[in-house]
Amino acid sequence: ESVRNISILVYDSNGFLEESLWLEGNEIYNGIKLNLLSGKEYRFLACANYGYRVSEPSMEDVLNHRFHLAYPDEYTEGIPMTADSGPVSIEDDAHICLKLVRLMSKISIRVDRSDLDKDVELIVRSVEIGNCPKSAVSFGRSKTERQDECFAVGFLRNAEECSPLNEIAQTGISKEISVYMLENMQGDMDKRIDNDADKVFEEHDHRREVCSYIEMDFEYLSYEQYSENPLIYRFYLGDSMTNLDVERNCHYHITVCPEDD
């Protein structure tokens, strides 16, 4: 992942800002030198590809800092990333290496049509993330609390961008496309999602407003029927059948398997 700009913050053992740096372009890869007290404890944090300088006066402030997207696929600065060294005791000529972590997850989707009836054709017209978060906590777990914290229209792949899903890479299985979203850690459910009736929450269910999902728009064709209205398929995202977490720095692989007619 390329890094176009980065804020580096150093806090002392009392949680106060000791150093604040902003680097762009080639400055990032030349390394930096800091004059810190030997034997003292510090904590190093970084925010990469934010497009602006982050400089919070205290650890309390920086741990509450949020990164905001102007629109769901805003990557003019690259994927936003952060790093946190944790407490580090500094010795003479110490070298500190920060490991960057993406704030976003990557969701790769393909379609397996091998169980469809032979006279049925499903053409993917769009793929969209529903309840796509507008922002995420830079350091720590992050989730949306209200519907207005999500984009009205999330990360979207249109018909042309979905063309790989309509190409067969191997027997019955399409090629793959990917969508991206900021972390949304909604936690465990009170019941499993293991059948179609559970995949769309009822109108009164708060999870319908804050839990992230994929919505696919299909065109349906068969010898006997043509559907002018799109077939809409929605499934909620999560780490498992009992969980609704979409975690930062993770790559999710999903195969959608329509069956019969």
Secondary structure, DSSP 8 states (H G I E B T S, - for coil): ----EEEEEEEETTSBEEEEEEEEGGGGGG-------TT-EEEEEEEES-SS----SBHHHHHT-EEE-SSTT--TT-S-EEEEEEEEE--TT-------EESEEEEEEEEB-TTB-TT-EEEEEEEEEES-BSEEESSS-----SGGGB-SS-SEE-TTTTGGGGSEEETTEE--EEEEEE-EEEEE-SS---SGGGSS--TT-THHHHS-EEEEEEEEE-SS-B-SS-EEEEEE--SSTTEEEE-TT-EEEEEE---B-
